[in-house]
Amino acid sequence: MKNKTKHRSLVGDILLVHIVYAVIVYLAAAACLWLTTSWIIDNNLEKWAVRWTQELNKLGTPLYDGEAKNDRFIHIEDYIANFPDIAYVTYYSLDGTPIFSEGRADVDTASLPPRLSSKQMAQLGNTTSVMKPQIIKHDVDNSPYVKTYTPIWIESIPDDGLLNFNLADATNDDVSLAGFVELGLDFTPYEKQFIKNLLAGSALIMFIFMIIFIISKTIIKHAIRPLSELSKPLKNLAEGNTDIYVPPSKHREINSISQALNTTISALRERDATLLRLANHDSLTGLYNRNFFTEKLEQLAATNSTSALLFIDLDHFKYINDTLGHEAGDRMLVQAARWLKHHLRERDTLCRFGGDEFTILIEETTQEKTLQLASNMVSMMNKHLVFIENNQKFQVSCSIGVTMIDSDLYTPDEFLSQADLACHEAKRGGRNRHYFYEKLKNETGKMEEDIGWSRRIETALKHNQFVLEYQPIVNVHTGNSDIYEVLLRLPSEGDKLIPPSAFLPAAQRFGLMVDVDHWVIEHALKALASHRKSNPAIKFAINLSGHAFEDVNLVKIVQENIERYEIPPESLIFEVTEQVAVQHIAEANLLIKKLITLGCEFALDDFGSGFSSFNYLKHLPIHYIKIDGNFIENMTNDKTDQAMVQSMIQVAKTVGKFTIAEYVLDEDTMTLLKRLGIDYAQGHYLGRPQQQLA
């Protein structure tokens, strides 16, 4: 479903805030103007009313003394004409009867009330003592006018005769209330004009707002344009492209963002380069690793160019590694890697395939040139490459298998198998030599056999055709069989089961061992969960191949299956042979620690087969050592083997490891092992591998 969310514009939001703010300010200003105008009118109304009524009082006095003249009323008309605020003027007698009324031309005085109402008379009740006008804004007759009422006083002087008049008697003047004058005020023209002006001003302000809006929009767009331009590099960054640069900005805030983005991009670029280097390079020698080699081989196999593959194995490396120690072996590998790289072209691809094995991909070459190169490398290495350790000199030599990548008849795995087989043939021929795969005797049959095994393995993995058998490992002290070693078998015709020694070499050559390890782990843990329902103390010992140390997903697979089948991690013991662990000592250390962190245990199988076995106990965090069966099976008749087994048991106890004896074939061997202090024993005498637990 498409996302229908509408995205607002930042410019629009900013302008909207400004417009709302401006409207609020304008409305507030208009309201204040209206209130202020009303207040001014109200404040000045009384002042003007006093002035107007005083003047009208004088003008209307003749109406009450009987001396009215027509020209006096003409003055009233003129007076009204001079003040457009006055709508009409009405004079009343003391009883509220109108005496005279005059108004503007648009005012119909005949429609005015015939007399003052009782309510109005009541409101004017106190006017006899003050000259201040009474202002009535809302009359009972709903008049549209503001009315003011003022008393009219008649002032007379006592008549004592002209000659006898005395100014001192002025206080005796007769002042009497004669009536009232009503002034109708009409502010409608002012209100209409005010509203008209307000509307005109609003239109002008709206026009100004529109101009400001357009200008503001342009200015804001220009201001945030550098921010909008950041979307392109951010999009590229989100797509994984780190080959970008964010230019600086004139704006301080945006420039800070640009600098932060450039810093982030640089960090990501360095991280990607580091990850790529780690993913494609061997940590010890710095050469390309097996993963990179596999990808490169697939690319070359897909082209029409003629290339070559060399498979190189260092002669007698195991002897040097076991005699001088793992660190010395690593230094020899680094020295050999440098020597090989120095004797190749820049465009040739040199990889460390694993252990002491190297592979070389030579592009755009011929068979003749390739064989000449292989011959020169064998000869020159044996003459010039010397490894020195502890004042001892070792002449380094190698065996090379060669195959040409010039046909689409084979897959990349098959080309690798050809070179590997040729290298084995070179070793079998006496080492320190090279072989070309087409010259091998029975090579075609061997290749077909390996391909056949690889297809059977792939089928077994896909359809879960492998079979697991379990051999008990007996606790010598209690006699219980709480540990079982898990053994892999491949079904054959009838009821026969093929041992792993027959098909695992092909699995290794064709890169299937990781998948085999995963299959064994998943199905062994599933079986363990089932058996622990009846025997909660049972443990399984599972063998791992050397490829497990290159499998970045192994620990994750183990953890997922532990959680899936709800198995206690301490019920799992993983085994790896001493020879494999020594070849991958650093990786083995890391993998073992990760599995131990999950709660699992670890066993070192075939212990004692190397020259420096005891030295490795200090470097590997294992729980069990399984003594090589070659020392066990004949120890009752061989004092040397017996002494070796005894020393292994003693050393293991010293460093806090449990010991397991393999190949226990009879009662005498079992009795001797008990006397030597072995912890666990395993062999046909104690129990053969079976598909069902005893």
C-alpha positions in Angstrom: 0.0 0.0 0.0 1.3 3.4 -1.0 1.9 6.0 1.7 -0.7 8.7 1.1 0.6 11.0 3.8 0.8 14.5 2.6 4.0 16.3 3.5 3.7 20.0 4.5 6.1 22.6 3.3 8.4 24.2 5.8 8.0 27.5 4.0 4.3 27.2 4.2 4.3 26.4 7.9 6.5 29.5 8.6 4.3 31.7 6.5 1.2 30.4 8.1 2.6 31.2 11.6 3.4 34.7 10.3 -0.1 35.2 8.8 -1.9 34.0 11.9 0.2 36.2 14.0 -0.4 39.2 11.7 -4.2 38.5 11.7 -4.3 38.3 15.5 -2.4 41.6 15.8 -4.7 43.3 13.3 -7.9 42.1 15.0 -6.5 43.2 18.3 -5.6 46.6 16.8 -9.1 47.0 15.2 -10.8 46.0 18.5 -8.7 48.5 20.4 -9.4 51.2 17.8 -13.2 50.5 18.1 -13.1 50.5 21.9 -11.0 53.6 21.9 -13.3 55.4 19.5 -16.4 54.4 21.6 -14.6 55.6 24.7 -13.8 59.0 23.2 -17.4 59.4 22.0 -18.7 58.5 25.4 -16.2 60.7 27.2 -16.9 63.7 25.1 -20.6 63.2 24.8 -21.4 64.8 28.2 -19.1 67.8 27.5 -20.7 68.4 24.1 -24.2 67.9 25.6 -23.6 70.5 28.3 -22.4 73.0 25.7 -25.2 72.3 23.2 -27.9 72.4 25.8 -26.6 75.6 27.4 -26.8 77.3 24.0 -30.1 75.7 23.2 -31.4 76.8 26.6 -30.7 80.4 25.7 -32.1 80.0 22.3 -35.3 78.5 23.7 -35.9 80.8 26.6 -38.4 83.0 24.7 -40.7 80.0 24.3 -41.3 80.2 28.1 -41.6 84.0 28.6 -44.1 84.5 25.8 -41.9 86.7 23.8 -41.0 84.1 21.1 -40.0 85.5 17.8 -39.9 83.7 14.5 -36.3 84.7 14.0 -35.4 83.0 17.3 -36.5 79.6 15.9 -34.6 80.3 12.7 -31.5 80.5 14.9 -32.4 77.1 16.3 -32.6 75.7 12.7 -29.3 77.3 11.9 -27.8 75.9 15.0 -28.9 72.4 14.2 -27.5 72.8 10.7 -24.1 73.7 12.1 -23.9 70.4 14.1 -24.7 67.3 12.1 -24.5 65.3 15.3 -27.8 66.9 16.4 -30.8 65.1 14.9 -33.6 67.1 16.6 -34.3 69.5 19.5 -37.6 69.4 21.5 -38.7 71.8 24.2 -41.1 70.5 26.9 -43.2 72.2 29.5 -43.0 71.2 33.1 -45.7 68.5 32.6 -43.8 66.9 29.7 -45.9 68.4 26.9 -43.9 69.4 23.8 -43.8 73.1 23.2 -41.5 73.2 20.2 -39.6 70.7 18.1 -37.2 71.2 15.3 -34.9 68.6 13.5 -32.8 67.8 10.5 -34.5 67.4 7.2 -34.2 63.6 7.4 -35.9 63.5 10.8 -39.6 63.3 11.0 -40.4 65.3 14.2 -44.1 64.3 14.0 -43.1 60.7 14.7 -41.5 61.7 18.0 -43.4 60.8 21.2 -46.2 63.3 22.0 -45.0 63.9 25.4 -42.4 62.7 28.0 -43.2 59.3 29.4 -43.6 58.7 33.1 -40.2 56.8 33.1 -38.5 59.8 31.4 -40.2 62.2 33.9 -39.0 60.0 36.7 -35.4 60.1 35.3 -35.7 63.9 35.2 -37.0 64.1 38.8 -33.7 65.4 40.2 -32.9 67.9 37.4 -34.4 70.8 39.4 -31.3 71.0 41.5 -28.6 70.6 38.9 -27.7 72.0 35.5 -26.0 68.8 34.3 -27.8 67.1 31.4 -29.3 63.7 31.9 -28.0 61.3 29.1 -30.2 58.4 28.1 -28.6 56.0 25.6 -31.4 53.4 25.4 -34.9 54.7 25.5 -38.0 52.7 26.1 -39.2 53.6 22.6 -36.1 52.0 21.1 -35.1 55.3 19.6 -31.9 55.2 17.5 -30.8 58.5 19.0 -28.8 59.3 22.2 -31.0 61.6 24.1 -30.0 64.3 26.6 -32.4 66.2 28.8 -31.6 69.6 30.4 -33.8 71.8 32.6 -34.6 75.4 31.4 -34.5 78.0 34.1 -36.2 81.4 33.9 -34.5 84.1 35.9 -36.4 87.4 36.8 -35.4 90.5 38.8 -37.8 92.0 41.3 -39.6 95.2 40.2 -38.9 97.9 42.8 -38.9 100.7 40.5 -36.1 101.9 38.3 -35.0 104.6 40.7 -35.1 102.4 43.7 -33.1 99.4 42.1 -30.3 98.2 44.4 -27.5 96.0 43.1 -27.2 94.5 46.6 -30.6 93.0 46.2 -29.5 90.8 43.2 -29.5 87.8 45.4 -33.2 88.0 45.5 -33.6 87.3 41.7 -36.4 84.8 41.1 -35.0 81.7 39.3 -37.7 79.2 38.4 -37.8 75.9 36.3 -39.7 76.5 33.2 -39.4 73.2 31.4 -37.0 70.9 29.7 -35.1 70.7 26.4 -34.5 67.3 24.7 -31.5 66.9 22.4 -31.5 63.9 20.1 -27.9 63.0 19.0 -27.3 60.8 16.0 -23.8 59.2 15.8 -24.7 56.9 12.9 -22.8 58.9 10.3 -19.6 58.7 12.4 -20.1 54.9 12.9 -20.8 54.4 9.2 -17.8 56.4 8.3 -15.7 54.6 10.9 -16.7 51.2 9.5 -16.1 52.4 6.0 -12.7 53.6 6.9 -12.0 50.4 8.8 -13.0 48.3 5.8 -10.9 50.4 3.5 -8.0 50.2 5.9 -8.5 46.4 6.2 -8.4 46.1 2.4 -5.2 48.1 2.3 -3.7 46.1 5.1 -4.7 42.9 3.3 -3.0 44.2 0.1 0.1 45.0 2.2 -0.1 41.5 3.7 -0.2 39.9 0.3 2.9 41.9 -0.8 4.6 40.9 2.5 3.6 37.3 2.0 5.1 37.1 -1.5 8.3 38.9 -0.3 8.5 36.7 2.8 8.0 33.5 0.9 10.8 34.4 -1.5 13.1 35.4 1.4 12.3 32.3 3.4 12.8 30.0 0.4 16.1 31.6 -0.3 17.1 31.3 3.4 16.2 27.6 3.7 17.4 26.6 0.2 20.8 25.4 1.6 18.8 23.2 4.0 16.7 21.8 1.2 19.9 21.1 -0.8 21.0 18.8 2.0 18.4 16.3 1.0 20.4 15.1 -2.0 23.5 14.1 -0.1 21.4 12.6 2.6 19.5 10.5 0.1 22.8 9.3 -1.4 24.0 8.5 2.1 20.9 6.5 2.8 21.4 4.5 -0.3 24.9 3.6 1.0 26.9 6.0 -1.2 29.6 7.5 0.9 31.5 9.0 -2.0 29.9 12.4 -1.5 30.8 15.8 -0.1 28.5 18.4 1.5 29.7 21.9 0.6 29.8 24.6 3.4 27.1 27.1 3.8 27.1 30.9 4.6 24.6 30.2 7.3 26.2 29.3 10.6 23.5 26.8 11.6 23.4 25.0 8.3 27.2 25.1 8.0 27.3 23.2 11.4 25.0 20.6 9.9 27.2 20.3 6.8 30.3 19.8 8.9 28.6 17.2 11.0 27.4 15.4 7.8 30.9 15.4 6.3 32.3 14.1 9.6 29.7 11.3 9.6 30.3 10.5 5.9 34.1 10.3 6.6 33.5 8.0 9.5 31.2 5.8 7.5 33.7 5.7 4.6 36.4 4.6 7.0 34.1 2.1 8.6 33.1 0.6 5.2 36.7 0.4 4.2 37.6 -1.3 7.4 34.7 -3.8 7.1 35.6 -4.4 3.5 39.2 -5.0 4.4 38.2 -7.3 7.2 35.7 -9.2 5.0 38.1 -9.6 2.1 41.5 -9.8 3.8 43.3 -12.3 6.0 44.0 -10.7 9.4 47.4 -12.4 9.7 49.1 -11.9 6.3 47.0 -9.0 5.0 46.3 -11.0 1.8 42.9 -11.5 0.3 41.0 -14.3 2.0 38.9 -17.3 0.9 35.7 -15.2 0.5 37.4 -12.7 -1.9 39.1 -15.6 -3.8 35.7 -17.4 -4.3 34.1 -14.2 -5.7 37.1 -13.5 -8.0 37.2 -17.1 -9.2 33.5 -16.9 -10.1 34.1 -13.7 -12.1 37.0 -15.1 -14.0 35.1 -18.4 -14.8 32.3 -16.3 -16.3 34.6 -14.5 -18.8 36.0 -15.8 -22.0 39.6 -14.9 -21.2 42.2 -17.5 -20.5 43.3 -17.5 -16.8 45.1 -19.8 -14.4 44.6 -21.0 -10.9 47.6 -22.0 -8.7 47.0 -23.9 -5.4 50.1 -23.6 -3.1 50.8 -25.6 0.0 53.9 -24.9 2.1 56.0 -28.1 2.7 56.7 -29.2 6.3 54.8 -26.3 7.8 53.1 -28.5 10.4 56.5 -29.6 11.7 57.7 -26.0 12.1 54.4 -25.0 13.7 54.5 -27.9 16.2 58.2 -27.7 16.9 58.6 -23.9 17.3 55.1 -23.0 18.4 52.2 -21.2 16.9 53.7 -17.7 16.9 56.7 -18.9 14.9 54.4 -20.6 12.4 52.5 -17.3 12.0 55.8 -15.4 11.3 56.7 -18.0 8.7 53.3 -17.6 7.0 53.7 -13.8 6.9 57.2 -14.1 5.4 56.0 -16.6 2.8 53.1 -14.3 1.9 55.4 -11.4 1.4 57.7 -13.4 -0.8 54.9 -14.7 -3.0 53.4 -11.2 -3.4 56.8 -9.9 -4.4 57.1 -12.4 -7.3 53.7 -11.7 -8.8 52.3 -9.0 -11.1 50.2 -6.2 -9.7 47.1 -7.5 -11.4 47.5 -11.1 -10.1 45.4 -12.1 -7.1 47.1 -13.7 -4.2 45.0 -15.2 -1.4 45.5 -17.0 1.8 43.1 -19.9 1.4 43.5 -21.3 4.9 46.2 -22.6 7.2 49.4 -22.8 5.1 47.5 -22.9 1.8 47.6 -20.1 -0.7 45.9 -19.6 -4.1 46.8 -17.4 -7.0 44.6 -16.2 -9.9 46.6 -15.2 -12.9 44.5 -13.3 -15.5 45.1 -13.3 -19.3 47.9 -15.8 -19.5 48.8 -19.0 -21.3 49.4 -22.5 -20.1 53.1 -22.2 -21.1 53.6 -19.0 -19.1 51.7 -20.3 -16.1 53.8 -23.5 -15.9 57.0 -21.5 -16.3 55.8 -19.2 -13.4 55.0 -22.2 -11.2 58.4 -23.8 -11.9 60.3 -20.6 -11.1 58.3 -20.1 -7.9 59.1 -23.6 -6.7 62.8 -23.3 -7.6 63.3 -19.8 -6.3 61.5 -20.3 -3.0 63.5 -23.4 -2.2 66.7 -21.5 -2.9 66.1 -18.0 -1.5 63.3 -18.2 1.1 64.9 -19.0 4.5 63.0 -18.9 7.8 65.1 -18.2 10.9 63.8 -18.8 14.4 65.9 -19.2 17.6 69.1 -19.3 15.5 67.7 -22.2 13.5 67.4 -22.0 9.7 64.6 -23.6 7.8 64.6 -23.8 4.1 61.0 -23.1 3.0 59.6 -24.9 0.0 56.2 -25.4 -1.5 54.1 -27.7 -3.7 51.9 -26.1 -6.4 48.9 -27.5 -8.2 48.0 -25.7 -11.5 44.9 -25.6 -13.6 43.7 -23.4 -16.5 40.5 -21.5 -16.4 39.7 -21.6 -20.1 36.5 -23.5 -20.5 32.9 -23.3 -19.5 32.7 -27.0 -18.9 33.5 -26.7 -15.2 32.2 -24.7 -12.3 34.4 -22.5 -10.1 34.3 -25.2 -7.4 35.4 -27.8 -9.9 38.4 -25.6 -11.0 39.4 -25.3 -7.4 39.1 -29.0 -6.9 41.3 -29.6 -9.9 44.0 -27.3 -8.6 43.7 -28.9 -5.1 44.0 -32.4 -6.5 47.0 -31.4 -8.5 48.7 -29.9 -5.4 48.1 -33.2 -3.5 49.7 -35.1 -6.4 52.7 -32.7 -6.2 53.0 -33.5 -2.5 52.7 -37.2 -3.1 55.4 -37.0 -5.7 57.9 -35.8 -3.2 57.0 -32.1 -2.5 58.9 -29.1 -3.7 57.4 -29.4 -7.2 54.4 -28.4 -9.3 51.8 -30.4 -11.2 49.4 -29.6 -14.0 46.0 -31.2 -13.5 45.8 -32.6 -17.1 48.9 -34.7 -16.5 47.4 -36.5 -13.5 46.8 -40.1 -13.8 43.1 -41.1 -13.1 42.4 -37.4 -12.5 39.2 -37.5 -14.4 37.9 -40.4 -12.4 38.9 -38.7 -9.1 37.2 -35.4 -10.2 34.0 -37.2 -11.1 34.1 -39.1 -7.8 34.4 -35.8 -5.8 31.6 -34.2 -7.9 29.5 -37.2 -7.2 30.1 -36.9 -3.5 29.3 -33.2 -3.5 25.9 -33.8 -5.2 25.0 -36.5 -2.7 25.9 -34.2 0.1 23.8 -31.4 -1.3 20.9 -33.8 -1.7 21.3 -35.1 1.9 21.3 -31.5 3.2 18.3 -30.5 1.1 16.1 -33.6 2.1 17.5 -34.2 5.6 18.9 -37.6 4.6 21.9 -37.5 7.0 21.8 -39.8 10.0 23.1 -39.1 13.5 24.5 -41.8 15.8 25.5 -41.4 19.4 28.4 -43.0 21.2 28.5 -42.9 25.1 31.3 -41.2 27.0 31.4 -42.9 30.4 32.2 -41.1 33.7 34.9 -43.3 35.2 34.1 -42.2 38.7 30.3 -42.8 38.6 29.9 -45.3 35.7 27.2 -43.1 34.2 26.9 -42.3 30.5 25.6 -38.7 30.7 27.7 -37.5 27.7 27.2 -38.8 24.1 29.3 -37.8 21.1 27.2 -37.0 18.1 28.5 -38.8 14.9 27.4 -38.0 11.3 26.6 -40.7 8.8 25.4 -40.7 5.2 22.9 -43.5 4.2 23.9 -45.9 1.4 22.2 -48.7 -0.3 20.5 -51.1 2.0 21.1 -50.4 5.7 24.7 -49.4 5.3 25.9 -46.1 6.7 28.9 -44.3 5.2 31.4 -42.8 7.7 32.3 -39.1 7.4 35.9 -39.9 6.4 34.5 -40.9 3.0 32.5 -37.8 2.1 33.7 -34.9 4.3 36.9 -34.3 2.2 34.7 -33.7 -0.8 32.5 -31.4 1.3 35.6 -29.4 2.3 36.8 -29.0 -1.3 33.4 -27.9 -2.6 32.7 -25.5 0.3 29.8 -27.5 1.9 31.3 -27.9 5.4 29.6 -24.9 6.8 26.2 -26.2 5.7 27.1 -29.6 7.2 28.0 -28.0 10.5 24.7 -26.1 10.6 22.7 -29.3 9.8 24.4 -31.3 12.5 23.9 -28.5 15.1 20.2 -28.0 14.3 19.3 -31.8 14.3 21.5 -32.7 17.3 19.9 -30.0 19.4 16.5 -31.1 18.4 17.3 -34.7 19.4 18.9 -33.5 22.6 15.7 -31.6 23.6 13.7 -34.8 23.1 16.1 -37.1 25.1 16.4 -34.6 28.0 12.7 -35.1 28.7 13.5 -38.6 30.1 17.1 -37.8 31.1 17.6 -34.2 32.2 21.3 -34.7 32.9 22.3 -35.8 29.4 24.8 -33.8 27.4 25.8 -34.0 23.7 29.3 -33.5 22.3 29.2 -32.1 18.8 32.1 -32.0 16.4 32.9 -28.8 14.4 35.0 -28.6 11.3 37.8 -26.2 10.7 35.5 -24.1 8.6 33.5 -23.3 11.7 36.2 -20.7 12.5 35.4 -18.8 9.3 31.7 -19.0 9.8 30.4 -15.7 11.1 26.9 -17.1 11.7 27.9 -20.1 13.7 27.4 -18.6 17.2 24.1 -17.1 16.0 22.9 -20.5 14.7 23.8 -22.2 18.0 22.0 -19.5 20.1 18.9 -19.6 17.9 18.6 -23.4 18.2 19.2 -23.2 22.0 16.3 -20.8 22.3 14.2 -22.7 19.8 14.5 -26.1 21.5 14.8 -24.6 25.1 18.0 -26.4 25.8 20.3 -25.4 28.7 23.6 -24.2 27.1 25.7 -26.2 29.6 24.3 -29.4 28.1 26.3 -28.8 24.9 30.0 -29.7 24.4 31.6 -28.6 21.1 34.6 -30.6 19.9 37.4 -29.5 17.5 40.5 -31.4 16.7 43.9 -30.2 18.0 45.3 -29.9 14.5 42.4 -27.7 13.3 42.5 -25.5 16.5 46.3 -25.0 16.1 45.9 -24.0 12.4 43.3 -21.4 13.4 44.5 -20.5 16.9 43.3 -16.9 17.0 40.0 -17.7 15.4 39.6 -20.8 17.6 40.2 -18.7 20.7 37.6 -16.2 19.7 35.0 -18.8 18.7 35.5 -20.8 21.9 35.1 -17.7 24.1 31.9 -16.8 22.3 30.4 -20.3 22.8 31.5 -20.3 26.4 29.8 -16.9 26.9 26.6 -18.6 25.8 27.1 -21.2 28.5 28.4 -24.0 26.3 31.5 -26.1 27.0 34.4 -27.1 24.7 36.6 -30.1 24.2 40.0 -30.4 22.3 39.9 -33.7 20.3 43.0 -35.8 19.3 45.1 -34.2 22.0 48.7 -35.2 21.9 49.0 -35.6 18.1 51.1 -32.4 17.8 54.6 -31.7 19.2 53.5 -28.8 21.3 50.2 -30.0 22.6 50.8 -28.9 26.2 51.6 -25.4 25.1 48.2 -25.0 23.5 46.5 -25.7 26.8 47.6 -22.2 28.0 46.0 -20.5 24.9 42.7 -22.3 24.5 39.9 -21.8 27.1 38.7 -25.4 26.9 37.0 -27.7 29.5 37.9 -31.2 28.2 40.8 -32.8 26.4 40.3 -36.0 24.5 43.5 -37.9 24.4 44.4 -39.1 20.9 43.3 -42.7 20.5 46.7 -43.7 19.0 48.1 -43.4 22.6 45.2 -45.3 24.1 44.6 -48.4 22.0 48.0 -50.0 22.7 49.0 -48.4 26.0 48.8 -51.7 27.9 51.6 -53.1 25.8 53.6 -49.9 25.2 55.3 -48.2 28.2 56.0 -45.0 26.1 52.3 -44.6 25.3 51.4 -45.3 28.9 53.8 -42.6 30.1 52.5 -40.1 27.6 48.9 -40.7 28.7 49.9 -40.4 32.3 51.7 -37.1 31.7 48.7 -35.7 29.7 46.3 -36.6 32.6 48.6 -35.0 35.2 49.0 -31.8 33.1 45.3 -31.6 32.5 44.5 -31.9 36.2 47.1 -29.2 36.9 45.4 -26.7 34.6 41.9 -27.8 35.7 40.8 -29.7 32.6 38.8 -32.9 32.4 40.3 -35.8 30.5 38.6 -38.2 28.0 40.2 -41.3 26.7 39.2 -42.5 23.2 39.6 -46.0 21.6 39.0 -48.0 24.8 38.8 -51.4 23.4 39.1 -53.8 26.3 38.8 -54.2 30.1 42.6 -54.0 30.7 42.8 -50.6 29.1 39.9 -49.4 31.1 41.5 -50.7 34.4 44.8 -49.0 33.6 43.1 -45.7 32.7 41.2 -45.7 36.1 44.5 -46.2 37.9 46.1 -43.3 36.0 43.2 -41.0 37.0 41.3 -40.6 33.7 37.9 -38.8 34.1 36.0 -40.1 31.1 36.3 -43.0 28.7 34.9 -43.8 25.2 35.3 -46.7 23.0 33.7 -49.9 21.6 34.3 -51.7 24.9 32.0 -49.2 26.6 29.5 -48.7 23.8 29.3 -48.5 20.0 27.7 -45.7 18.1 24.0 -46.2 17.8 21.0 -44.3 16.4 19.2 -44.7 19.7 20.6 -43.9 23.1 21.2 -46.8 25.4 
